[in-house]
């Protein structure tokens, strides 16, 4: 796969979160622009996954644990979350057909995430290096 568009086309209907690695935090915005031009929207809440569609999530040191947990559960067919309104856990079932879930992270954030004991590359599926 030579382009991000080809990579994103392959990410459709996968039962694993795909991963885009960029050189630096400055390049994250360029990757987001590519994602948006390919029909992706920002991931806001776990319930988005049960409606299907194409979503991206920017991973950094502040949300690395959440991203890792999402990636580990996404392929199982059931993703858990905490419902702050009820104070109880909630579950959602992702729609995979014609859907895609992609993480975007800077190389430095990926390294610090994995150094913290969260092997993000092991928890995700296909990966693409975007420069």
Secondary structure, 3 states (H helix, E strand, C coil): CCCHHHHHHHHCCCCCCEEEEECCHHHHHHHHHHHHHCCCEECCCHHHHHHCCEEEEEECCCCHHHHHHHHHHHCCCCEEEEECCCCEEEEECCCCCCCEEEEEEEHHHHHHHHHCCCCHHHHCCCEEEEC
